[in-house]
Amino acid sequence: MLDKAEVEAFELWKELRLTTSTDLSIDAYNAEMEGLALAWEAGAKAASGPDRLPPPNPYRGRGTTGEIRP
């Protein structure tokens, strides 16, 4: 099932890319979102320290492209 907010985010991303890039594939979108998720995780881990759990990643939420299912 598609998440409405995620679809809207994709449409906004695609509109921005129309003026700046030629690769509008869903694979390019997913790769960029994965990069944002990994960057967020690295920053949160560095900020929280090794002995504390970082806060939940907004790029890995349910219904997002970065969702990690059990």
GIFEN-V60829 format. One record per run of one state. SS is the DSSP state (H for helix, E for strand, L for the rest). FROM is the first residue (numbers start at 1). TO is the last residue. If there is no record, write none. Layout:
ss & from & to
SS & FROM & TO
SS & FROM & TO
//
This chain:
ss & from & to
L & 1 & 3
H & 4 & 20
L & 21 & 25
H & 26 & 48
L & 49 & 57
H & 58 & 60
L & 61 & 70
//
